[in-house]
Amino acid sequence: MSGLFSIDAWEKVWVFKETFVIGFLNTITLAFFALILSLILGILFGLMATSEKKGLMILGRIYVEIIQNTPLILQLSFLYYALAFSGNSIGIIPTGIITLGFYHGAYMAEVVRAGIESIPTGQFEAAQSQGFDYIGKMYYIILPQSIKIILPPMVNQVVNLIKNTSCLYIIGGSDLISLTYSFVTGASTGGAYAPAYFLTGILFFIICYPLSSLASVWENSLKMRDQKTIDLPAEGTVNG
């Protein structure tokens, strides 16, 4: 086993750098399409959870509770092997996209629901009095106001989604973690454990840290904006 400071191990990583590049690109691709699916599901089920129809609310709640209370790896394994044994396998990457999309879609739905429910009731009543139907009310009045509340936790979910691509390792995926494992255990490439996993960690950090920082900046900006809004009436009173 080669240590982190082994020159030979780092040379081996450099020679087979294409493995890490391919894994990195596969992880980005997987995360991108899973993110699109999770956003679609999150908005859809978030709206269902705040709809005025009890049936839609119950359906949205069932989806969220089932997904959030079962492990991602279990969901991934179930979908992959259920399809494989039925003779309808769609491949590892599509399976990962669907599973990650549905898994994080449940968390996105909760973010959307919380954002909508944070809007004062008076806004809903005002929209209703103007003759907006549910879709119009959400599109023109409620969602634009809830975006600032939704975005920071939604970005955090994006970071979690990217990190959870590593779960494809359990079904022999071609993501960054899976290819790193194949590299360190390969007959001709094995042994460079520390440098390989160190490099993989850096690549994940390069993707996730800017997003985490963006979420923190947005959240702090929101708090400062709200504080200024609260302080304005008091300043006006003093000046008056």
VOBA-1610 file (N, C-alpha, C; in pm, whole numbers, padded with zeros to 5 digits, always signed):
BEGIN
Met+00085-00119+00000Met+00000+00000+00000Met+00089+00124+00000Ser+00062+00219-00088Ser+00144+00339-00100Ser+00085+00451-00015Gly+00175+00529+00048Gly+00133+00639+00132Gly+00104+00764+00051Leu+00053+00864+00122Leu+00014+00989+00056Leu+00134+01059-00006Phe+00253+01041+00051Phe+00371+01113+00003Phe+00462+01026-00083Ser+00408+00915-00131Ser+00485+00827-00218Ser+00490+00884-00360Ile+00610+00909-00408Ile+00626+00962-00545Ile+00577+00861-00647Asp+00609+00734-00626Asp+00565+00631-00720Asp+00413+00625-00730Ala+00345+00639-00617Ala+00198+00635-00616Ala+00140+00752-00693Trp+00197+00871-00671Trp+00147+00989-00743Trp+00176+00980-00892Glu+00287+00920-00928Glu+00318+00899-01071Glu+00215+00806-01135Lys+00176+00705-01060Lys+00076+00611-01110Lys-00059+00682-01130Val-00094+00767-01036Val-00218+00845-01048Val-00210+00935-01171Trp-00093+00997-01194Trp-00077+01086-01308Trp-00086+01010-01440Val-00024+00894-01445Val-00027+00814-01569Val-00171+00776-01605Phe-00249+00742-01502Phe-00387+00699-01526Phe-00488+00809-01490Lys-00447+00934-01512Lys-00532+01049-01476Lys-00664+01049-01551Glu-00666+00985-01668Glu-00789+00982-01748Glu-00902+00913-01672Thr-00867+00817-01586Thr-00967+00749-01505Thr-01042+00849-01418Phe-00969+00939-01357Phe-01029+01038-01267Phe-01106+01145-01345Val-01055+01179-01463Val-01125+01276-01547Val-01260+01220-01590Ile-01260+01093-01634Ile-01385+01029-01677Ile-01483+01020-01560Gly-01433+00978-01444Gly-01519+00969-01326Gly-01577+01103-01287Phe-01494+01207-01294Phe-01538+01342-01260Phe-01648+01388-01356Leu-01628+01367-01486Leu-01728+01408-01585Leu-01856+01327-01572Asn-01843+01198-01542Asn-01962+01114-01521Asn-02041+01161-01400Thr-01970+01199-01294Thr-02036+01249-01174Thr-02110+01379-01203Ile-02047+01469-01277Ile-02111+01596-01314Ile-02236+01571-01398Thr-02223+01481-01496Thr-02338+01450-01583Thr-02452+01389-01504Leu-02419+01292-01420Leu-02518+01226-01336Leu-02589+01328-01247Ala-02511+01414-01181Ala-02568+01513-01090Ala-02655+01613-01165Phe-02614+01652-01285Phe-02689+01751-01362Phe-02829+01701-01396Phe-02837+01582-01452Phe-02969+01530-01493Phe-03053+01490-01372Ala-02988+01440-01267Ala-03062+01409-01144Ala-03116+01536-01081Leu-03041+01645-01092Leu-03085+01773-01037Leu-03209+01824-01111Ile-03207+01813-01243Ile-03323+01857-01321Ile-03448+01779-01278Leu-03433+01647-01267Leu-03546+01563-01226Leu-03591+01600-01085Ser-03498+01620-00993Ser-03535+01652-00855Ser-03604+01788-00846Leu-03563+01884-00927Leu-03629+02015-00928Leu-03773+02004-00978Ile-03791+01927-01085Ile-03926+01908-01139Ile-04017+01843-01034Leu-03967+01735-00974Leu-04046+01664-00872Leu-04065+01751-00748Gly-03962+01825-00709Gly-03970+01909-00591Gly-04075+02017-00605Ile-04076+02084-00720Ile-04176+02190-00744Ile-04315+02129-00752Leu-04327+02018-00824Leu-04458+01953-00841Leu-04516+01909-00707Phe-04439+01833-00629Phe-04491+01782-00502Phe-04496+01891-00395Gly-04412+01993-00408Gly-04422+02106-00316Gly-04552+02181-00335Leu-04591+02198-00461Leu-04720+02262-00491Leu-04837+02174-00447Met-04822+02043-00467Met-04927+01951-00425Met-04947+01957-00274Ala-04836+01969-00200Ala-04843+01972-00053Ala-04911+02096-00001Thr-04913+02203-00082Thr-04976+02327-00040Thr-05103+02356-00119Ser-05151+02257-00191Ser-05272+02277-00271Ser-05395+02276-00181Glu-05507+02311-00240Glu-05633+02314-00165Glu-05711+02184-00178Lys-05651+02086-00248Lys-05717+01957-00266Lys-05652+01854-00175Lys-05731+01796-00088Lys-05679+01705+00012Lys-05612+01582-00050Gly-05668+01531-00160Gly-05610+01414-00225Gly-05468+01438-00272Leu-05443+01556-00330Leu-05309+01591-00377Leu-05214+01608-00259Met-05264+01667-00151Met-05181+01686-00032Met-05139+01551+00027Ile-05233+01458+00033Ile-05202+01324+00087Ile-05102+01252-00001Leu-05121+01261-00133Leu-05030+01196-00227Leu-04889+01252-00215Gly-04878+01384-00203Gly-04748+01447-00186Gly-04682+01407-00056Arg-04761+01395+00050Arg-04708+01356+00180Arg-04657+01212+00178Ile-04729+01123+00110Ile-04689+00983+00101Ile-04553+00972+00031Tyr-04538+01044-00080Tyr-04412+01042-00155Tyr-04296+01088-00068Val-04314+01200+00000Val-04207+01256+00083Val-04171+01162+00197Glu-04271+01108+00265Glu-04244+01023+00382Glu-04174+00893+00343Ile-04218+00831+00233Ile-04156+00706+00189Ile-04011+00728+00150Ile-03985+00832+00072Ile-03850+00859+00024Ile-03758+00899+00138Gln-03803+00987+00226Gln-03717+01038+00332Gln-03691+00936+00442Asn-03774+00837+00453Asn-03760+00740+00563Asn-03708+00604+00518Thr-03649+00599+00400Thr-03579+00479+00354Thr-03442+00522+00299Pro-03337+00442+00319Pro-03203+00481+00277Pro-03190+00493+00124Leu-03110+00588+00082Leu-03084+00607-00061Leu-03024+00482-00123Ile-02930+00419-00054Ile-02866+00299-00107Ile-02968+00188-00128Leu-03063+00176-00036Leu-03169+00076-00052Leu-03253+00105-00175Gln-03290+00229-00195Gln-03370+00268-00312Gln-03294+00242-00441Leu-03166+00275-00440Leu-03081+00255-00557Leu-03068+00107-00590Ser-03040+00025-00490Ser-03024-00119-00511Ser-03155-00182-00556Phe-03265-00141-00494Phe-03394-00198-00529Phe-03428-00171-00675Leu-03413-00046-00718Leu-03447-00011-00856Leu-03356-00083-00954Tyr-03225-00084-00926Tyr-03130-00143-01019Tyr-03152-00293-01034Tyr-03161-00365-00921Tyr-03173-00510-00928Tyr-03313-00555-00966Ala-03415-00477-00930Ala-03551-00510-00972Ala-03563-00505-01123Leu-03503-00401-01183Leu-03506-00389-01329Leu-03417-00495-01393Ala-03301-00521-01334Ala-03207-00618-01391Ala-03266-00758-01394Phe-03328-00799-01283Phe-03383-00934-01275Phe-03512-00950-01356Ser-03574-00837-01389Ser-03694-00844-01472Ser-03660-00839-01621Gly-03530-00823-01650Gly-03485-00817-01789Gly-03505-00681-01853Asn-03528-00577-01771Asn-03553-00442-01823Asn-03450-00342-01773Ser-03325-00386-01757Ser-03221-00298-01706Ser-03201-00178-01798Ile-03190-00060-01737Ile-03172+00063-01815Ile-03030+00117-01802Gly-02945+00045-01732Gly-02806+00088-01715Gly-02785+00156-01581Ile-02660+00162-01540Ile-02626+00215-01408Ile-02649+00366-01399Ile-02601+00441-01497Ile-02614+00587-01491Ile-02761+00630-01495Pro-02845+00580-01588Pro-02987+00617-01584Pro-03055+00578-01453Thr-03018+00461-01399Thr-03074+00420-01270Thr-03035+00519-01161Gly-02909+00563-01164Gly-02863+00661-01067Gly-02935+00794-01081Ile-02957+00837-01204Ile-03028+00963-01228Ile-03170+00957-01171Ile-03240+00848-01200Ile-03378+00833-01152Ile-03382+00827-00999Thr-03296+00745-00941Thr-03298+00728-00795Thr-03261+00857-00723Leu-03152+00920-00765Leu-03110+01046-00702Leu-03214+01155-00724Gly-03273+01156-00845Gly-03376+01256-00874Gly-03496+01242-00783Phe-03544+01119-00765Phe-03661+01096-00679Phe-03626+01119-00533Tyr-03506+01078-00492Tyr-03466+01093-00353Tyr-03457+01241-00314His-03383+01317-00391His-03368+01458-00358His-03490+01540-00396Gly-03572+01486-00486Gly-03698+01552-00518Gly-03787+01565-00395Ala-03782+01463-00307Ala-03862+01467-00184Ala-03815+01580-00092Tyr-03683+01598-00085Tyr-03630+01705+00000Tyr-03654+01842-00065Met-03644+01848-00196Met-03676+01973-00266Met-03822+02010-00243Ala-03910+01909-00242Ala-04052+01933-00221Ala-04076+01997-00084Glu-04003+01950+00017Glu-04016+02007+00151Glu-03964+02150+00155Val-03859+02178+00080Val-03805+02314+00073Val-03908+02407+00009Val-03968+02361-00101Val-04069+02442-00171Val-04191+02462-00081Arg-04234+02357-00016Arg-04351+02366+00073Arg-04325+02468+00185Ala-04207+02458+00248Ala-04174+02550+00356Ala-04167+02694+00306Gly-04114+02712+00185Gly-04105+02846+00129Gly-04242+02906+00103Ile-04332+02826+00049Ile-04468+02873+00021Ile-04542+02905+00150Glu-04528+02818+00248Glu-04600+02837+00374Glu-04545+02952+00457Ser-04425+03002+00422Ser-04368+03114+00494Ser-04428+03248+00450Ile-04497+03249+00338Ile-04559+03371+00287Ile-04683+03404+00370Pro-04700+03528+00412Pro-04816+03565+00495Pro-04949+03529+00429Thr-05044+03490+00510Thr-05176+03450+00459Thr-05243+03562+00380Gly-05213+03685+00419Gly-05273+03799+00349Gly-05241+03802+00201Gln-05124+03752+00163Gln-05086+03748+00022Gln-05175+03652-00057Phe-05207+03539+00006Phe-05297+03442-00057Phe-05436+03502-00072Glu-05481+03569+00032Glu-05614+03628+00029Glu-05622+03740-00074Ala-05516+03819-00085Ala-05513+03927-00184Ala-05518+03871-00326Ala-05442+03764-00349Ala-05442+03701-00481Ala-05579+03643-00513Gln-05642+03583-00410Gln-05775+03526-00428Gln-05876+03634-00464Ser-05865+03749-00398Ser-05960+03858-00422Ser-05943+03918-00561Gln-05824+03901-00619Gln-05799+03952-00754Gln-05844+03854-00862Gly-05897+03739-00820Gly-05950+03643-00916Gly-05850+03543-00971Phe-05732+03533-00910Phe-05632+03435-00956Phe-05675+03294-00918Asp-05656+03199-01011Asp-05674+03059-00974Asp-05547+03012-00903Tyr-05541+02884-00864Tyr-05427+02836-00785Tyr-05296+02853-00860Ile-05293+02813-00988Ile-05169+02822-01066Ile-05127+02967-01082Gly-05221+03054-01116Gly-05190+03195-01133Gly-05143+03259-01003Lys-05206+03220-00894Lys-05169+03273-00763Lys-05025+03235-00729Met-04989+03110-00754Met-04854+03065-00725Met-04752+03129-00819Tyr-04784+03135-00947Tyr-04689+03182-01048Tyr-04661+03332-01035Tyr-04766+03410-01014Tyr-04750+03555-01015Tyr-04728+03617-00878Ile-04779+03554-00772Ile-04777+03617-00642Ile-04687+03546-00540Ile-04711+03417-00520Ile-04649+03346-00407Ile-04505+03303-00436Leu-04484+03230-00546Leu-04350+03178-00574Leu-04244+03287-00590Pro-04274+03398-00659Pro-04171+03504-00667Pro-04126+03555-00530Gln-04218+03558-00433Gln-04182+03604-00299Gln-04108+03498-00218Ser-04135+03370-00250Ser-04074+03262-00172Ser-03937+03219-00226Ile-03900+03268-00344Ile-03772+03229-00404Ile-03654+03257-00311Lys-03654+03374-00248Lys-03541+03412-00163Lys-03530+03321-00041Ile-03641+03261+00000Ile-03640+03169+00112Ile-03601+03028+00067Ile-03641+02994-00054Ile-03620+02859-00107Ile-03476+02836-00152Leu-03414+02937-00211Leu-03285+02917-00277Leu-03173+02864-00187Pro-03145+02923-00070Pro-03032+02872+00012Pro-03043+02723+00047Pro-03157+02675+00103Pro-03164+02531+00133Pro-03167+02445+00008Met-03214+02501-00103Met-03216+02425-00227Met-03074+02403-00278Val-02989+02503-00264Val-02848+02489-00305Val-02780+02384-00217Asn-02814+02382-00089Asn-02758+02280-00001Asn-02799+02140-00046Gln-02921+02126-00096Gln-02965+01997-00148Gln-02888+01959-00274Val-02852+02058-00355Val-02770+02032-00474Val-02634+01975-00432Val-02575+02033-00328Val-02446+01984-00276Val-02461+01840-00228Asn-02567+01813-00152Asn-02591+01677-00104Asn-02611+01579-00218Leu-02678+01623-00322Leu-02701+01537-00439Leu-02569+01500-00503Ile-02481+01598-00520Ile-02350+01571-00582Ile-02272+01469-00499Lys-02272+01487-00368Lys-02198+01393-00281Lys-02262+01255-00284Asn-02393+01249-00298Asn-02462+01120-00297Asn-02445+01040-00426Thr-02384+01102-00528Thr-02353+01024-00648Thr-02258+00910-00614Ser-02186+00923-00503Ser-02093+00818-00460Ser-02164+00688-00427Cys-02295+00694-00403Cys-02372+00573-00370Cys-02378+00475-00488Leu-02350+00524-00611Leu-02352+00433-00726Leu-02244+00326-00714Tyr-02150+00349-00625Tyr-02045+00249-00601Tyr-02107+00114-00566Ile-02220+00115-00498Ile-02281-00009-00450Ile-02330-00097-00565Ile-02357-00037-00681Ile-02403-00117-00796Ile-02299-00116-00909Gly-02176-00080-00873Gly-02068-00085-00971Gly-02075+00024-01075Gly-02103+00145-01031Gly-02121+00257-01124Gly-01992+00304-01186Ser-02002+00407-01269Ser-01885+00465-01335Ser-01865+00610-01291Asp-01914+00641-01171Asp-01894+00774-01115Asp-01753+00786-01059Leu-01721+00900-01002Leu-01584+00925-00955Leu-01541+00828-00846Ile-01625+00805-00747Ile-01589+00713-00638Ile-01572+00571-00690Ser-01662+00526-00776Ser-01656+00389-00829Ser-01529+00367-00910Leu-01495+00462-00997Leu-01375+00447-01079Leu-01249+00460-00994Thr-01254+00539-00889Thr-01139+00547-00798Thr-01116+00414-00729Tyr-01224+00351-00686Tyr-01213+00219-00622Tyr-01156+00116-00721Ser-01205+00121-00845Ser-01154+00029-00947Ser-01004+00053-00971Phe-00965+00180-00965Phe-00825+00214-00986Phe-00737+00158-00874Val-00776+00178-00749Val-00689+00138-00637Val-00689-00013-00614Thr-00783-00085-00676Thr-00787-00230-00659Thr-00752-00304-00788Gly-00719-00230-00894Gly-00688-00292-01022Gly-00556-00367-01020Ala-00544-00464-01108Ala-00423-00548-01113Ala-00300-00466-01150Ser-00315-00372-01242Ser-00201-00294-01288Ser-00195-00154-01226Thr-00302-00112-01160Thr-00307+00025-01105Thr-00322+00027-00954Gly-00341-00089-00893Gly-00370-00094-00750Gly-00257-00049-00662Gly-00293-00010-00540Gly-00193+00023-00440Gly-00186+00169-00402Ala-00219+00259-00496Ala-00205+00403-00469Ala-00330+00456-00399Tyr-00362+00397-00286Tyr-00487+00431-00216Tyr-00492+00579-00173Ala-00394+00620-00095Ala-00398+00754-00038Ala-00399+00864-00143Pro-00309+00864-00242Pro-00313+00969-00344Pro-00443+00968-00425Ala-00494+00848-00457Ala-00615+00838-00539Ala-00735+00896-00466Tyr-00753+00857-00341Tyr-00869+00906-00266Tyr-00851+01053-00226Phe-00727+01095-00206Phe-00701+01237-00178Phe-00741+01323-00297Leu-00701+01279-00417Leu-00737+01352-00539Leu-00888+01354-00558Thr-00954+01240-00533Thr-01099+01233-00546Thr-01167+01330-00450Gly-01115+01338-00328Gly-01170+01433-00231Gly-01155+01576-00277Ile-01042+01609-00336Ile-01020+01744-00388Ile-01119+01776-00500Leu-01142+01680-00588Leu-01235+01702-00699Leu-01377+01726-00648Phe-01419+01650-00547Phe-01551+01674-00488Phe-01555+01812-00421Phe-01446+01848-00354Phe-01439+01978-00287Phe-01451+02092-00388Ile-01387+02075-00504Ile-01392+02178-00609Ile-01535+02202-00655Ile-01615+02096-00659Ile-01755+02111-00702Ile-01841+02167-00589Cys-01825+02111-00471Cys-01921+02137-00362Cys-01894+02265-00284Tyr-01768+02299-00264Tyr-01739+02416-00179Tyr-01796+02546-00235Pro-01781+02576-00364Pro-01840+02700-00415Pro-01992+02704-00397Leu-02057+02590-00413Leu-02202+02586-00396Leu-02240+02608-00250Ser-02168+02544-00159Ser-02195+02563-00016Ser-02173+02709+00024Ser-02069+02769-00030Ser-02041+02910+00000Ser-02151+02999-00054Leu-02199+02966-00174Leu-02307+03044-00235Leu-02432+03040-00149Ala-02464+02922-00095Ala-02582+02908-00010Ala-02566+02992+00117Ser-02446+02993+00175Ser-02422+03072+00295Ser-02433+03222+00267Val-02379+03264+00153Val-02387+03406+00115Val-02532+03448+00096Trp-02609+03366+00026Trp-02751+03396+00005Trp-02825+03406+00137Glu-02798+03310+00226Glu-02868+03308+00355Glu-02834+03431+00438Asn-02706+03469+00442Asn-02665+03588+00516Asn-02722+03715+00455Ser-02724+03718+00322Ser-02781+03833+00252Ser-02929+03849+00283Leu-02999+03736+00290Leu-03142+03737+00322Leu-03164+03791+00463Lys-03082+03746+00557Lys-03096+03791+00696Lys-03070+03941+00708Met-02967+03990+00637Met-02935+04132+00641Met-03046+04215+00578Arg-03103+04166+00470Arg-03212+04237+00403Arg-03335+04245+00491Asp-03365+04133+00558Asp-03480+04131+00648Asp-03459+04225+00766Gln-03334+04229+00816Gln-03304+04316+00929Gln-03319+04463+00890Lys-03275+04497+00769Lys-03291+04634+00721Lys-03437+04671+00707Thr-03518+04574+00662Thr-03662+04598+00646Thr-03727+04626+00781Ile-03681+04554+00885Ile-03735+04572+01019Ile-03692+04707+01076Asp-03568+04749+01046Asp-03513+04871+01104Asp-03567+04998+01039Leu-03612+04989+00914Leu-03655+05110+00841Leu-03766+05187+00911Pro-03875+05125+00957Pro-03982+05201+01024Pro-03933+05276+01147Ala-03842+05209+01223Ala-03788+05273+01342Ala-03709+05397+01308Glu-03629+05392+01201Glu-03551+05507+01157Glu-03642+05620+01112Gly-03749+05583+01041Gly-03845+05684+00994Gly-03911+05753+01111Thr-03938+05679+01218Thr-04003+05738+01335Thr-03913+05837+01405Val-03783+05803+01414Val-03688+05892+01480Val-03673+06020+01403Asn-03661+06007+01269Asn-03642+06125+01186Asn-03766+06215+01189Gly-03880+06151+01206Gly-04004+06228+01208Gly-04014+06308+01337
//
